[in-house]
């Protein structure tokens, strides 16, 4: 066990704890390892590569991970980047620990070492204190059994699945009643209209709870099982949406009123007959979400108002509201309360920054903040539950269950089912979960357009058909292959479709920890660049994968400009930057500081970006709006021989010549598909994703 002191600060590596005059803090093991390597080299500069090789061996990561660890250490050690009294930064080199380090070896002295007659004294102690000894042994046995039971109960391997519903509707966000007999859940009737239902898992009898159609949030039971609380917004209202240019087509989308009220119903009354909901708290200028019961009369909930997020407490007996927590420029999500632990947990996040777990102790009124490792965490956690009576929390991603400890450690449990697991909820007493399971089904196809606008698009062909999600189709330059991302093998992988042989094969075999988000072909069409978990990979056509080291984490990849140069969006000090990245030397040329959605460089090296649904030209790192394109709500941007091809939100295709400032409407695809991911101008072909259906049913997950 390694222990040492930095001045008066005690560091316990075995417990991952640092104790200062302000108290004891638990940190993630990686953070502690960074401190350990600095302590072992006290007074010396430890370079970035040495830290990365020691703390993250065989893992592709960047110096940005070290910066996050240093930031957490400085916070606990009462140090800052400005003062640098404990940890010194050596720009572009590394870090050093300034104070003296004193190493401590735990005493190995045995009981009785200072006694004149150890055996005699020990025998006398046992004879005179047999009750105390027996009690101590009994306590150890009990604690061992409790630890064993907790370990068994938190084993998240699914041994069997039991379907609970089998309807044509989408059923989401289930919750167990406190006695475990009932499940309350949403059942969607349309795009956003739903009703709340309850189901007796023993008799399979169902009860319609809400009298009126609405848009209800996740239902949560009061501790006594008498009431159910939820959010409620206005019903779906169709709103006509169209670009102002005459050639654009009209389409209807469903929009929701942003105001979410907090409402509730009596479960006993609703079992007999569906009930109108009771208003617990209006929304006014703010919106509320994820109410959860602390007691049978107190509800905690999240409120969002402008750029400020709150955790508030509502007493439904008096309608009194109190502010528990406030944070600016961050979003709060995934609120849940553990009655046995008396702890309220939630997630705070800001775009492009690591997630932060917050634990509020209702007994001590203290809040612990734990930063999650972004390389292990998912980009956003919107739903989270306490895992049985253990001090861990439960979330999900695709077909994985994820546990989060109160030190920020995250573990994943891959399930054999190919369906995605959504909104898992924990049975109050049995080793069971209930979740919404199923797939979001999108297929990939191609369509051609004609030169004459009077002719409608034809040859609309679905070439990749499955019952899972498939997206981001990209055609091979000068070839017959189309690459796309699909989850048909159980996790997101890169697949290839050969248009000549009409054959589809899986190309990549990434582990479940690597989720491809985007792909682009290299200029020659001989390989693909794949973006996954902010890392870049080179994927050859024989399936061989090579990790590519980059100076900063990548947020997106847009274009191969030849000579091993990529147009990318990278993350530097939590700020997104558009840059031209040279893979030969890992150097990059900054082009634009901003959060662009799409970007393209023409063969004249003119940079155009899509941001806030508008097209801009970037000159000297400053964006300039193209007024000729005003009125087009842009969704896609493609460059070909100095000309821009633009898709709109209503699937119209436009051509814009920057030299002439000339805009031409080419065709309208209407509601045939949702998203155009690539364009072959020479063949007048677009590649797209087409929504088919969403299948979501409730499943009971029986754990081992």
C-alpha positions as CSV (number, residue, x, y, z in Angstrom):
1,X,0.0,0.0,0.0
2,X,1.5,3.3,-1.1
3,X,1.0,6.4,1.1
4,X,2.9,9.7,1.2
5,X,2.7,13.3,2.3
6,X,2.9,16.4,0.2
7,X,3.6,18.9,3.0
8,X,0.7,18.3,5.4
9,X,-1.5,16.6,2.8
10,X,-1.9,12.9,3.1
11,X,-2.2,10.8,-0.1
12,X,-3.5,7.2,0.2
13,X,-3.2,5.4,-3.2
14,X,-4.9,2.2,-2.0
15,X,-8.1,4.2,-1.2
16,X,-7.7,6.7,-4.0
17,X,-8.0,9.5,-1.4
18,X,-6.3,12.8,-0.6
19,X,-6.8,14.3,2.9
20,X,-6.1,18.0,3.4
21,X,-7.0,20.5,6.1
22,X,-10.3,20.9,4.3
23,X,-11.3,17.2,4.4
24,X,-10.9,14.0,2.5
25,X,-11.6,13.7,-1.3
26,X,-11.9,10.6,-3.4
27,X,-10.5,10.8,-6.9
28,X,-10.4,8.5,-9.9
29,X,-7.4,6.1,-10.0
30,X,-6.0,7.7,-13.2
31,X,-5.9,11.0,-11.5
32,X,-4.1,9.5,-8.5
33,X,-1.6,7.8,-10.8
34,X,-0.7,11.1,-12.4
35,X,0.0,12.5,-8.9
36,X,2.0,9.4,-8.0
37,X,4.4,9.8,-11.0
38,X,4.9,13.5,-10.1
39,X,5.6,12.6,-6.5
40,X,8.1,9.9,-7.5
41,X,9.9,12.6,-9.6
42,X,9.4,15.5,-7.1
43,X,11.1,18.7,-8.3
44,X,11.8,17.3,-11.7
45,X,9.8,17.9,-14.9
46,X,7.8,14.9,-16.1
47,X,7.0,15.2,-19.8
48,X,3.6,14.5,-21.3
49,X,4.8,11.3,-23.1
50,X,6.1,9.8,-19.9
51,X,2.8,10.5,-18.1
52,X,0.8,9.1,-21.0
53,X,2.9,5.9,-21.2
54,X,2.7,5.3,-17.5
55,X,-0.9,6.1,-16.8
56,X,-2.5,5.2,-20.1
57,X,-0.4,2.4,-21.5
58,X,-1.6,0.8,-24.8
59,X,-4.3,3.5,-25.0
60,X,-4.7,6.2,-27.6
61,X,-5.2,9.5,-25.8
62,X,-3.9,13.0,-25.7
63,X,-2.3,15.5,-23.4
64,X,-5.8,16.9,-22.8
65,X,-6.5,13.9,-20.6
66,X,-3.5,14.9,-18.4
67,X,-4.7,18.5,-18.3
68,X,-8.1,17.3,-16.9
69,X,-6.3,15.2,-14.2
70,X,-4.1,18.2,-13.2
71,X,-7.1,20.4,-13.0
72,X,-8.8,17.9,-10.6
73,X,-5.6,17.6,-8.5
74,X,-5.2,21.4,-8.2
75,X,-8.8,21.7,-7.1
76,X,-8.3,19.2,-4.2
77,X,-4.8,20.5,-3.3
78,X,-6.1,24.1,-3.1
79,X,-3.8,25.1,-6.1
80,X,-4.6,27.0,-9.2
81,X,-3.1,27.4,-12.7
82,X,-2.4,31.0,-11.8
83,X,-0.6,30.5,-8.4
84,X,1.0,27.1,-9.2
85,X,2.1,26.6,-5.6
86,X,1.8,22.8,-5.7
87,X,1.9,21.7,-9.3
88,X,4.0,23.7,-11.9
89,X,3.1,23.7,-15.6
90,X,6.0,23.7,-18.1
91,X,4.3,24.7,-21.3
92,X,4.5,22.2,-24.1
93,X,6.7,20.0,-22.0
94,X,5.0,18.6,-18.9
95,X,4.5,19.1,-15.1
96,X,6.5,19.0,-11.9
97,X,5.5,18.7,-8.2
98,X,6.9,21.6,-6.1
99,X,6.6,20.7,-2.4
100,X,8.7,18.0,-0.7
101,X,7.3,14.5,-0.6
102,X,7.6,12.3,2.5
103,X,7.0,8.6,1.9
104,X,5.2,6.6,4.6
105,X,5.3,2.8,5.1
106,X,2.5,1.4,7.3
107,X,3.6,-0.1,10.5
108,X,4.1,-3.9,10.4
109,X,4.3,-4.2,14.2
110,X,2.3,-7.2,15.4
111,X,0.0,-7.2,18.4
112,X,2.0,-7.9,21.5
113,X,5.4,-6.8,20.3
114,X,5.9,-4.6,23.3
115,X,4.6,-7.1,25.8
116,X,6.8,-9.1,28.1
117,X,4.8,-12.3,27.6
118,X,2.8,-12.1,24.4
119,X,1.3,-15.6,24.6
120,X,0.2,-15.2,28.2
121,X,-1.2,-11.7,27.7
122,X,-3.0,-12.8,24.5
123,X,-4.6,-15.8,26.3
124,X,-5.6,-13.6,29.2
125,X,-7.2,-11.1,26.8
126,X,-9.2,-13.8,25.0
127,X,-10.4,-15.3,28.4
128,X,-11.4,-11.9,29.8
129,X,-12.9,-10.5,26.7
130,X,-14.5,-13.5,24.9
131,X,-17.7,-11.6,24.3
132,X,-16.0,-8.7,22.7
133,X,-13.9,-11.0,20.5
134,X,-17.0,-13.1,19.5
135,X,-18.9,-9.9,18.6
136,X,-16.0,-8.7,16.5
137,X,-15.8,-11.9,14.6
138,X,-19.6,-12.0,14.1
139,X,-19.4,-8.4,12.8
140,X,-16.7,-9.4,10.3
141,X,-18.8,-12.3,9.1
142,X,-21.9,-10.2,8.7
143,X,-20.0,-7.5,6.7
144,X,-18.5,-10.2,4.5
145,X,-21.9,-11.6,3.8
146,X,-23.4,-8.2,3.1
147,X,-20.5,-7.4,0.7
148,X,-21.1,-10.8,-1.0
149,X,-24.8,-10.1,-1.4
150,X,-24.3,-6.6,-2.8
151,X,-21.7,-8.0,-5.2
152,X,-24.2,-10.7,-6.3
153,X,-27.0,-8.3,-6.6
154,X,-25.1,-5.8,-8.7
155,X,-24.0,-8.5,-11.2
156,X,-25.6,-7.1,-14.4
157,X,-25.3,-10.2,-16.6
158,X,-28.8,-10.9,-18.0
159,X,-29.7,-14.6,-17.8
160,X,-33.2,-14.2,-19.4
161,X,-35.6,-11.7,-20.9
162,X,-39.3,-11.7,-20.3
163,X,-41.5,-9.6,-22.7
164,X,-44.0,-7.4,-20.8
165,X,-45.7,-5.7,-23.8
166,X,-46.3,-6.6,-27.4
167,X,-48.2,-3.9,-29.1
168,X,-47.9,-1.7,-32.2
169,X,-47.2,1.3,-30.0
170,X,-43.9,2.6,-28.6
171,X,-43.5,2.1,-24.9
172,X,-40.9,3.9,-22.9
173,X,-39.6,5.1,-19.5
174,X,-40.9,2.4,-17.1
175,X,-40.8,2.6,-13.3
176,X,-41.4,0.0,-10.7
177,X,-43.9,0.6,-7.9
178,X,-42.3,0.5,-4.4
179,X,-43.7,-3.0,-3.8
180,X,-42.5,-4.2,-7.3
181,X,-46.0,-5.3,-8.4
182,X,-46.7,-2.6,-10.9
183,X,-44.8,-0.9,-13.7
184,X,-45.9,2.6,-14.8
185,X,-44.8,3.7,-18.3
186,X,-45.4,5.8,-21.4
187,X,-47.3,4.5,-24.4
188,X,-47.0,6.7,-27.5
189,X,-50.1,7.2,-29.7
190,X,-48.4,9.5,-32.3
191,X,-45.1,11.3,-32.8
192,X,-45.2,12.9,-29.4
193,X,-48.7,12.3,-27.9
194,X,-48.7,9.6,-25.2
195,X,-50.6,8.3,-22.3
196,X,-49.4,6.9,-19.0
197,X,-50.3,3.3,-18.3
198,X,-49.6,0.8,-15.4
199,X,-49.2,-2.9,-15.7
200,X,-49.5,-5.6,-13.1
201,X,-46.4,-7.8,-13.8
202,X,-48.1,-10.8,-12.0
203,X,-51.5,-10.8,-13.7
204,X,-50.5,-8.8,-16.9
205,X,-53.5,-6.6,-16.3
206,X,-53.1,-3.0,-17.7
207,X,-54.6,0.3,-16.4
208,X,-54.9,3.5,-18.4
209,X,-53.9,6.2,-15.9
210,X,-54.2,9.5,-17.6
211,X,-57.6,10.5,-18.9
212,X,-56.4,13.0,-21.6
213,X,-53.8,12.6,-24.3
214,X,-50.7,14.7,-23.7
215,X,-46.9,14.7,-23.7
216,X,-46.0,13.2,-20.4
217,X,-42.5,12.6,-19.0
218,X,-41.2,9.6,-17.0
219,X,-43.7,8.5,-14.3
220,X,-42.3,8.2,-10.8
221,X,-43.9,6.6,-7.8
222,X,-44.2,8.1,-4.3
223,X,-42.5,6.0,-1.6
224,X,-45.9,4.8,-0.3
225,X,-47.1,3.9,-3.8
226,X,-50.1,6.2,-3.6
227,X,-49.2,8.8,-6.2
228,X,-47.4,9.1,-9.5
229,X,-45.6,12.3,-10.5
230,X,-44.6,13.3,-14.0
231,X,-44.1,16.4,-16.3
232,X,-46.7,17.4,-18.8
233,X,-46.4,19.8,-21.7
234,X,-48.9,21.0,-24.3
235,X,-50.2,18.4,-26.8
236,X,-48.5,18.2,-30.2
237,X,-49.3,21.1,-32.5
238,X,-48.6,20.8,-36.2
239,X,-46.6,23.8,-37.4
240,X,-45.9,24.5,-41.1
241,X,-42.3,24.8,-41.8
242,X,-40.9,26.0,-45.2
243,X,-38.0,27.8,-46.7
244,X,-38.9,31.2,-48.0
245,X,-37.7,30.5,-51.5
246,X,-40.5,29.6,-53.8
247,X,-39.0,26.4,-55.0
248,X,-38.9,24.8,-51.6
249,X,-41.6,22.3,-50.7
250,X,-43.9,22.5,-47.7
251,X,-43.6,20.0,-44.9
252,X,-45.2,19.6,-41.5
253,X,-43.4,18.8,-38.3
254,X,-44.5,18.4,-34.8
255,X,-43.4,21.0,-32.3
256,X,-43.9,21.1,-28.6
257,X,-44.5,23.9,-26.2
258,X,-41.3,24.3,-24.2
259,X,-43.2,24.7,-20.9
260,X,-43.3,21.5,-18.8
261,X,-45.5,21.5,-15.7
262,X,-45.3,19.1,-12.8
263,X,-48.4,17.1,-12.4
264,X,-49.6,14.0,-10.6
265,X,-52.4,11.4,-10.2
266,X,-53.7,9.1,-7.5
267,X,-52.8,5.5,-8.5
268,X,-55.6,4.0,-6.5
269,X,-58.2,6.1,-8.2
270,X,-56.6,5.6,-11.7
271,X,-56.7,1.8,-11.3
272,X,-60.5,2.1,-11.1
273,X,-60.8,4.7,-13.9
274,X,-58.4,6.9,-15.8
275,X,-58.0,10.3,-14.1
276,X,-57.4,13.9,-15.0
277,X,-54.0,14.9,-13.7
278,X,-53.5,17.4,-10.8
279,X,-51.3,20.4,-11.2
280,X,-48.5,20.4,-8.6
281,X,-46.3,23.2,-10.0
282,X,-46.8,25.5,-13.0
283,X,-43.8,26.4,-15.3
284,X,-44.2,30.1,-16.1
285,X,-41.0,31.3,-17.9
286,X,-39.1,28.1,-17.1
287,X,-39.5,24.5,-17.9
288,X,-39.3,21.5,-15.5
289,X,-38.2,17.9,-15.9
290,X,-37.5,14.6,-14.2
291,X,-39.4,15.0,-10.9
292,X,-38.5,12.4,-8.3
293,X,-39.9,11.8,-4.8
294,X,-37.8,12.3,-1.7
295,X,-40.7,11.7,0.8
296,X,-44.4,11.1,0.3
297,X,-44.9,14.9,0.1
298,X,-41.6,16.3,-1.2
299,X,-40.5,16.2,-4.8
300,X,-37.1,17.1,-6.2
301,X,-37.0,18.3,-9.9
302,X,-34.8,20.0,-12.5
303,X,-35.6,23.5,-13.7
304,X,-34.1,25.1,-16.8
305,X,-34.4,28.9,-17.2
306,X,-32.3,30.6,-19.9
307,X,-28.7,29.6,-19.2
308,X,-29.3,28.6,-15.5
309,X,-30.2,25.2,-14.3
310,X,-31.6,24.4,-10.8
311,X,-32.4,21.5,-8.5
312,X,-35.6,22.5,-6.6
313,X,-37.7,21.0,-3.9
314,X,-41.5,21.1,-4.0
315,X,-43.7,20.4,-1.0
316,X,-47.0,19.3,-2.6
317,X,-48.9,19.8,0.6
318,X,-48.1,23.5,0.8
319,X,-46.9,24.2,-2.8
320,X,-43.7,25.7,-1.3
321,X,-40.7,25.6,-3.6
322,X,-37.1,25.8,-2.4
323,X,-33.9,26.1,-4.4
324,X,-31.4,23.3,-3.5
325,X,-28.7,23.8,-6.2
326,X,-27.9,26.3,-9.0
327,X,-25.5,26.2,-11.8
328,X,-24.9,28.5,-14.8
329,X,-24.1,27.5,-18.4
330,X,-24.6,23.9,-17.7
331,X,-27.4,21.4,-18.2
332,X,-28.6,19.2,-15.4
333,X,-30.0,15.7,-16.2
334,X,-30.6,12.2,-14.9
335,X,-32.0,13.0,-11.5
336,X,-32.6,10.1,-9.0
337,X,-33.0,9.6,-5.3
338,X,-32.0,6.6,-3.1
339,X,-34.2,6.4,0.0
340,X,-31.9,3.8,1.8
341,X,-28.8,5.9,1.1
342,X,-30.5,9.3,1.6
343,X,-28.7,10.5,-1.5
344,X,-29.9,12.5,-4.5
345,X,-27.8,12.1,-7.7
346,X,-27.7,14.1,-10.9
347,X,-25.4,14.7,-13.9
348,X,-24.1,18.1,-15.0
349,X,-22.7,18.7,-18.4
350,X,-21.6,21.4,-20.8
351,X,-20.9,20.8,-24.5
352,X,-17.4,19.4,-25.0
353,X,-16.5,19.1,-21.3
354,X,-16.5,15.9,-19.2
355,X,-19.7,14.9,-17.4
356,X,-19.9,15.5,-13.7
357,X,-21.7,13.4,-11.2
358,X,-23.2,15.2,-8.2
359,X,-24.2,13.4,-5.0
360,X,-26.3,15.4,-2.5
361,X,-26.6,13.9,1.0
362,X,-29.9,14.8,2.5
363,X,-28.7,14.0,6.0
364,X,-25.5,16.2,5.9
365,X,-26.7,18.6,3.2
366,X,-23.3,18.2,1.5
367,X,-22.7,17.8,-2.3
368,X,-19.8,15.7,-3.7
369,X,-18.8,16.5,-7.3
370,X,-17.1,13.7,-9.3
371,X,-15.8,14.2,-12.8
372,X,-16.3,11.2,-15.1
373,X,-13.5,10.1,-17.4
374,X,-14.6,11.1,-20.9
375,X,-12.8,8.2,-22.4
376,X,-15.1,5.8,-20.4
377,X,-18.2,7.9,-20.2
378,X,-20.9,8.4,-22.8
379,X,-21.3,11.9,-24.2
380,X,-24.5,12.5,-22.3
381,X,-26.5,10.7,-19.6
382,X,-30.2,11.6,-19.7
383,X,-31.5,8.7,-17.6
384,X,-29.9,7.2,-14.5
385,X,-31.1,5.2,-11.5
386,X,-29.5,4.1,-8.2
387,X,-28.6,0.4,-8.5
388,X,-30.5,-1.5,-5.9
389,X,-29.2,-0.5,-2.4
390,X,-25.6,-0.2,-3.5
391,X,-23.7,3.1,-3.8
392,X,-23.6,2.8,-7.6
393,X,-25.8,4.2,-10.3
394,X,-27.1,2.6,-13.5
395,X,-27.3,3.9,-17.0
396,X,-27.3,2.4,-20.5
397,X,-25.9,2.9,-24.0
398,X,-26.9,0.8,-27.0
399,X,-27.0,-2.8,-25.8
400,X,-24.8,-2.1,-22.8
401,X,-25.6,-1.5,-19.1
402,X,-23.3,0.9,-17.4
403,X,-22.6,1.4,-13.7
404,X,-21.2,4.6,-12.2
405,X,-19.4,4.5,-8.9
406,X,-19.2,7.5,-6.5
407,X,-15.6,7.8,-7.4
408,X,-16.5,8.4,-11.1
409,X,-15.4,4.9,-12.2
410,X,-17.6,3.4,-15.0
411,X,-18.0,-0.2,-16.0
412,X,-19.9,-1.6,-18.9
413,X,-21.8,-4.9,-19.2
414,X,-22.5,-6.0,-22.7
415,X,-25.8,-7.8,-23.1
416,X,-26.4,-10.7,-25.6
417,X,-29.5,-9.1,-27.1
418,X,-29.0,-7.0,-30.2
419,X,-31.7,-4.6,-29.2
420,X,-30.9,-1.3,-27.6
421,X,-31.6,-0.9,-23.9
422,X,-33.3,2.3,-22.9
423,X,-34.4,3.7,-19.5
424,X,-33.5,0.8,-17.3
425,X,-35.2,0.8,-13.9
426,X,-34.4,-1.3,-10.9
427,X,-36.8,-3.7,-9.1
428,X,-37.1,-2.6,-5.4
429,X,-36.4,-6.1,-4.0
430,X,-35.7,-8.7,-6.7
431,X,-32.6,-9.0,-8.9
432,X,-34.5,-7.6,-11.9
433,X,-34.5,-4.6,-14.2
434,X,-37.3,-3.4,-16.5
435,X,-36.3,-1.5,-19.6
436,X,-37.6,-0.4,-23.0
437,X,-35.9,-2.5,-25.6
438,X,-35.9,-2.4,-29.4
439,X,-34.4,-0.7,-32.4
440,X,-34.5,2.5,-34.3
441,X,-34.7,1.3,-37.9
442,X,-33.2,3.4,-40.7
443,X,-32.3,2.0,-44.1
444,X,-29.8,3.4,-46.7
445,X,-30.6,4.1,-50.3
446,X,-29.7,6.2,-53.3
447,X,-31.7,8.5,-55.7
448,X,-30.9,10.2,-58.9
449,X,-31.9,13.6,-60.1
450,X,-32.4,15.0,-63.6
451,X,-31.0,18.0,-65.4
452,X,-34.4,19.3,-66.2
453,X,-36.4,20.4,-63.2
454,X,-39.6,19.3,-64.7
455,X,-38.6,15.7,-64.3
456,X,-39.0,14.2,-60.8
457,X,-36.2,12.2,-59.1
458,X,-36.2,8.6,-60.0
459,X,-34.4,5.3,-59.3
460,X,-35.0,5.6,-55.6
461,X,-33.4,2.4,-54.4
462,X,-32.9,1.0,-50.9
463,X,-29.7,-1.0,-51.1
464,X,-29.0,-1.6,-47.4
465,X,-32.1,-3.0,-45.7
466,X,-32.2,-4.3,-42.2
467,X,-34.2,-3.9,-39.0
468,X,-31.5,-1.8,-37.3
469,X,-30.1,1.7,-37.5
470,X,-27.9,2.4,-40.5
471,X,-26.5,5.9,-41.5
472,X,-23.7,8.0,-43.0
473,X,-23.4,6.3,-46.4
474,X,-20.4,7.6,-48.3
475,X,-19.5,6.5,-51.9
476,X,-15.9,5.4,-52.7
477,X,-14.2,8.0,-55.0
478,X,-14.0,6.5,-58.5
479,X,-15.3,3.1,-57.2
480,X,-18.4,1.0,-56.7
481,X,-18.2,0.7,-53.0
482,X,-20.5,2.5,-50.5
483,X,-19.3,2.6,-46.9
484,X,-21.8,3.1,-44.1
485,X,-22.3,2.6,-40.3
486,X,-24.7,-0.1,-39.1
487,X,-25.5,-1.9,-35.9
488,X,-26.7,-5.1,-37.6
489,X,-23.9,-7.1,-35.9
490,X,-24.9,-5.9,-32.5
491,X,-22.7,-2.8,-32.2
492,X,-22.0,0.1,-34.6
493,X,-19.5,-1.0,-37.2
494,X,-18.4,0.1,-40.6
495,X,-19.9,-1.9,-43.5
496,X,-19.3,-1.9,-47.3
497,X,-21.9,-2.3,-50.1
498,X,-20.6,-3.3,-53.5
499,X,-22.9,-1.8,-56.1
500,X,-21.7,-4.0,-58.9
501,X,-21.9,-7.3,-57.0
502,X,-24.8,-6.2,-54.8
503,X,-23.1,-7.6,-51.8
504,X,-22.8,-6.2,-48.3
505,X,-19.9,-7.1,-45.9
506,X,-18.8,-6.0,-42.5
507,X,-15.5,-4.1,-42.7
508,X,-14.6,-3.1,-39.1
509,X,-14.5,-5.1,-35.9
510,X,-14.2,-2.4,-33.3
511,X,-14.6,-3.4,-29.7
512,X,-17.7,-2.4,-27.8
513,X,-15.8,0.5,-26.2
514,X,-15.3,2.1,-29.7
515,X,-18.3,3.6,-31.4
516,X,-17.8,5.0,-34.9
517,X,-19.6,8.3,-35.4
518,X,-18.5,9.4,-38.8
519,X,-16.5,8.1,-41.8
520,X,-14.8,9.6,-44.9
521,X,-12.9,8.1,-47.8
522,X,-9.3,9.0,-48.4
523,X,-8.8,10.8,-51.7
524,X,-7.7,7.7,-53.6
525,X,-10.6,5.6,-52.3
526,X,-8.3,2.9,-50.9
527,X,-9.1,3.3,-47.2
528,X,-11.5,5.1,-44.8
529,X,-10.9,7.5,-41.9
530,X,-13.1,6.7,-39.0
531,X,-14.0,8.9,-36.1
532,X,-14.8,7.1,-32.9
533,X,-14.8,8.4,-29.3
534,X,-12.9,11.5,-30.4
535,X,-10.1,9.4,-31.8
536,X,-9.1,8.9,-35.4
537,X,-8.6,5.5,-37.0
538,X,-7.3,4.4,-40.5
539,X,-9.5,1.6,-41.8
540,X,-8.0,-0.3,-44.8
541,X,-10.3,-2.3,-47.2
542,X,-8.9,-5.5,-45.8
543,X,-10.3,-4.5,-42.3
544,X,-7.0,-3.6,-40.8
545,X,-7.3,-0.8,-38.3
546,X,-4.6,1.7,-37.3
547,X,-5.0,4.3,-34.6
548,X,-3.8,7.7,-35.6
549,X,-2.4,10.0,-33.0
550,X,-3.7,13.6,-33.1
551,X,-2.6,16.6,-31.1
552,X,-6.1,17.1,-29.7
553,X,-9.3,15.1,-29.5
554,X,-11.4,15.2,-32.7
555,X,-15.1,16.2,-32.7
556,X,-15.7,15.6,-36.4
557,X,-14.0,14.8,-39.7
558,X,-15.2,16.5,-43.0
559,X,-12.8,16.0,-45.9
560,X,-9.6,14.4,-47.2
561,X,-7.6,17.1,-48.9
562,X,-4.8,14.8,-50.2
563,X,-1.2,14.5,-49.1
564,X,-2.4,13.0,-45.8
565,X,-4.3,16.2,-44.8
566,X,-7.7,16.2,-43.3
567,X,-10.2,19.0,-42.7
568,X,-11.4,18.3,-39.1
569,X,-13.1,19.9,-36.1
570,X,-10.8,19.4,-33.0
571,X,-11.3,20.2,-29.4
572,X,-8.6,22.4,-27.8
573,X,-9.1,23.5,-24.2
574,X,-12.9,22.8,-24.4
575,X,-13.2,25.0,-27.5
576,X,-14.1,23.6,-30.9
577,X,-11.7,24.5,-33.7
578,X,-11.8,24.0,-37.5
579,X,-8.4,23.0,-38.7
580,X,-6.4,21.4,-41.5
581,X,-4.6,18.4,-39.9
582,X,-1.4,17.1,-41.3
583,X,-1.2,13.4,-40.4
584,X,2.5,13.1,-41.3
585,X,3.7,15.3,-38.4
586,X,0.5,15.7,-36.3
587,X,0.6,19.5,-36.9
588,X,-2.5,21.4,-37.7
589,X,-3.4,24.8,-39.3
590,X,-6.2,26.6,-37.5
591,X,-8.8,27.9,-39.9
592,X,-11.8,28.9,-37.7
593,X,-12.7,29.1,-34.0
594,X,-16.3,28.0,-33.8
595,X,-18.7,25.1,-33.6
596,X,-19.4,24.4,-37.3
597,X,-21.8,21.5,-38.2
598,X,-20.3,20.9,-41.7
599,X,-17.3,22.3,-43.5
600,X,-15.8,22.0,-47.0
601,X,-12.7,23.3,-48.7
602,X,-12.9,23.9,-52.5
603,X,-10.1,23.2,-54.8
604,X,-9.3,26.9,-54.6
605,X,-8.9,26.5,-50.8
606,X,-12.0,28.6,-50.1
607,X,-13.5,27.5,-46.8
608,X,-17.3,27.3,-46.4
609,X,-19.1,26.2,-43.2
610,X,-22.6,25.2,-42.2
611,X,-23.4,26.8,-38.8
612,X,-26.8,27.6,-37.3
613,X,-28.5,26.1,-40.5
614,X,-26.8,28.8,-42.6
615,X,-23.8,28.8,-45.0
616,X,-20.9,31.1,-44.3
617,X,-17.6,31.8,-46.1
618,X,-14.6,31.9,-43.8
619,X,-11.8,34.4,-44.7
620,X,-8.9,35.0,-42.3
621,X,-10.7,32.9,-39.6
622,X,-13.8,35.2,-39.7
623,X,-17.1,33.9,-41.1
624,X,-19.2,36.0,-43.6
625,X,-22.8,35.1,-44.3
626,X,-23.7,34.5,-48.0
627,X,-26.8,36.6,-48.5
628,X,-27.7,34.8,-51.7
629,X,-28.5,31.7,-49.6
630,X,-30.8,33.6,-47.2
631,X,-34.0,31.7,-46.7
632,X,-32.6,28.2,-47.2
633,X,-32.6,26.2,-43.9
634,X,-29.5,24.2,-44.8
635,X,-28.8,20.7,-43.6
636,X,-26.0,19.5,-45.9
637,X,-22.9,21.0,-47.6
638,X,-20.8,19.4,-50.3
639,X,-18.0,20.8,-52.5
640,X,-17.3,19.6,-56.1
641,X,-14.8,21.4,-58.5
642,X,-15.2,24.8,-56.8
643,X,-19.0,24.6,-56.7
644,X,-21.1,24.0,-53.5
645,X,-24.0,21.6,-53.4
646,X,-26.4,22.3,-50.6
647,X,-29.3,20.3,-49.2
648,X,-32.1,21.9,-47.2
649,X,-34.2,20.6,-44.3
650,X,-37.0,19.8,-46.7
651,X,-34.7,17.7,-48.9
652,X,-34.3,20.2,-51.8
653,X,-31.0,20.2,-53.6
654,X,-29.3,23.5,-54.7
655,X,-26.1,24.4,-56.5
656,X,-24.2,27.5,-55.6
657,X,-21.3,28.9,-57.6
658,X,-19.2,31.2,-55.3
659,X,-17.4,32.8,-58.3
660,X,-20.6,34.0,-59.8
661,X,-22.7,34.2,-56.6
662,X,-25.2,32.2,-58.6
663,X,-27.8,29.9,-57.0
664,X,-29.6,27.2,-58.9
665,X,-32.4,24.9,-57.7
666,X,-31.7,21.4,-58.9
667,X,-34.5,19.2,-57.5
668,X,-36.8,18.4,-54.6
669,X,-36.8,15.0,-53.1
670,X,-39.7,15.7,-50.8
671,X,-40.4,13.4,-47.9
672,X,-38.8,10.3,-49.6
673,X,-36.0,10.3,-47.0
674,X,-34.6,12.2,-44.0
675,X,-30.9,12.9,-44.5
676,X,-28.6,13.1,-47.5
677,X,-25.1,12.0,-46.4
678,X,-23.2,12.1,-49.7
679,X,-23.5,13.3,-53.3
680,X,-22.0,12.0,-56.5
681,X,-22.3,15.0,-58.9
682,X,-20.9,13.2,-61.9
683,X,-23.7,10.5,-61.7
684,X,-26.3,12.9,-60.3
685,X,-26.8,10.6,-57.3
686,X,-27.5,11.2,-53.7
687,X,-27.1,8.8,-50.8
688,X,-29.5,9.0,-48.0
689,X,-31.0,7.5,-44.8
690,X,-34.7,6.6,-44.7
691,X,-36.6,6.2,-41.5
692,X,-38.6,3.0,-41.4
693,X,-39.9,2.5,-37.8
694,X,-39.1,2.6,-34.1
695,X,-39.7,-0.6,-32.2
696,X,-39.7,-0.2,-28.4
697,X,-41.3,-2.7,-26.0
698,X,-41.0,-3.3,-22.3
699,X,-38.8,-6.1,-21.2
700,X,-38.1,-7.6,-17.8
701,X,-34.4,-8.3,-17.5
702,X,-33.7,-11.2,-15.1
703,X,-30.1,-10.9,-13.8
704,X,-27.8,-13.7,-12.7
